[in-house]
Amino acid sequence: MRIAVAGSIATDHLMTFPGTFAEHLLPEELDKISLSFLVDELDVRRGGVAANIALGLGRLGLSPVLVGAVGADFADYGVWLKENGVDIDSVRVSSTRQTARFVCLTDGDANQIASFYAGAMADARHIDITEVVARMGGADLVLVSPDDPVAMLRHARRCRRAGIPFAADPSQQLARLTDAEVRDFVTGAACLFTNAYEAALLLRRTGWSEREVLERVGTWVTTRGGDGVTVTRAGQRPLHVPAVPVTETADPTGVGDAFRAGFLAGTAWDWPDERSAQLGCALASVVIGTVGTQEYELPAGELLGRVSRAYGAAAAHAMERTLDGGTG
């Protein structure tokens, strides 16, 4: 299965605050917040939703095609991605703008305050996804993840028009898309990804019921943090897969991206939804224990051990042959 992953490619600036935000938020003063947090740590890491997902797929042994826009400062990052099995030939390089920046502050309770500078990402609207798919010799799935909003809508529309299966992952861009654009973006998607909050927000923004959403998408995958994942299809009972327990939360950034990589890899291998979601949860549990979204190691034995402890030996055995040949 050939997968193209379209979306943001960025550099993450990750900071930690030892206290909690809640201690410094005054309910009666929320309309005029003025706060500055002295942070103890700063990590500058490679990131971006599409790059994180593509790297996860690459490390699992697939050869994803990354689609997005970056600045001239991307050279070293590009080498890193290629070394991890990612095809970067469809990444557009801007000569005038810097690669996007994600700046995130995490407190002692794993709450986050973040900002995102688009930079060269705005040029993603000039990418023709059908030309990318033609260069690939065809794609079994295009994941349209958070990106320049114009690019997201353009990719989804062109996939629909060309009959190219696509997955819709609006994520944080739900805040930028209009209600009509949200409805347009998700309609016809083979798969829709949201977290639990985004799922509720999507229902409000579209004005649709859950049933009406499922009439327009093939599969709706909703991540629920420590409560696991729900996979829903029209006319079927929801499938719930519990999360893989974690003993330490080093950094929650990129955990959802890791889940998507695992779930899509299972889909590419024609695994059932339950098995794909289990792999996604296992990979997410690895990433949450690592600072940075791409700094994790992925030996097959460790990943299978997490699957076995969470879901039983039979689940791990079902994945063993495939993962032994792909991870490293």
C-alpha positions, 0 to 999 in steps of 0.5 A: 500500500502506497501512502502519501502524507500531506501536512505540516513540516516544522521545527518544534521548540519544546519548553517545560514549566515545573509548576501548573498553569492552573495555579496562575490563571485567575477566573475573574481575569481571563479576559486580560491575561498577561503571564510569563513562565520561567522555563527550566528546559528548552529542546529544539526538535524536528516536527510537524504533523505530516513529518511525524506521521511519515517518519513513523511509517518509515520506521515501521518499514513502509515508504511514505511520500511526504507532501508539504512546503518548507524553507531553505533551512530544511536540508539537514531535516530532509536528510534525516527523513530520508535516512528514516525511509521517507520519500521527500521528493514531493516537498516544496522548498521556498526560497524566501520563507523559513520552515514552520515553527511550533513553540510549545510550553508544557506544565507539570500536569502535561497541560500545554500552551502552544503557538505555530508560525506557518512560514513556508507552510503557506506555499503548500497551497501551490502543490497539486496532489494529483501530480504527486500521486502521478509521480508515485505511480498511484496512491492507495491513500492520501492522508490530508493532515493539518497544513495551510488551510487552503492546501488542505481543502485543495488536496481533499477536493482534488482527491475526490475529483480524481477518485483518490482515497483520502483520510481527513485529519483536521486536528488544530485547523478546525479553529481556522476552517469555517463551518462550511469548509469543515463540512467540505473537507471531511466529506468523502474521506475514507477515514476521519481522524480526531481526538475526543475534543475535536470530535465534539467540536466537529459535530458542532461546527458541521451541524451534523449528528454522528450518524450523519458524519458516518454517512459521509466518511468510511471510518471515524477514528477518535483518540481518547488519551489514556482512555484509548481509541474508538473506531466507528463505521456506519451501521456497526457497533463502535470498536473500543481499544484501550490505551497501552499503559505508560509509566512515565510521560516525558512529553505528550507532543506528537503522541497522536501523530504516532498513533496515526502512523501505527494505525495507517501501517496496520491498514496498509498491511490489511490488518483489522481495525482492532489490530491496527489501533493496537499498534497505533496505541503501542507506538503512541506509548513509545513516543509519550516516553520520549522528549521530542516527536521523532527521537524515539527508538523502535526495536521490534521486540520492545514494541511487541512487548508493549502489545503483549502486555497490553493486549495479550500474547496472541495480539503480539504474535499476530504482529510479529512477522510483519514488525520483525521485518520492518522496525529498527 
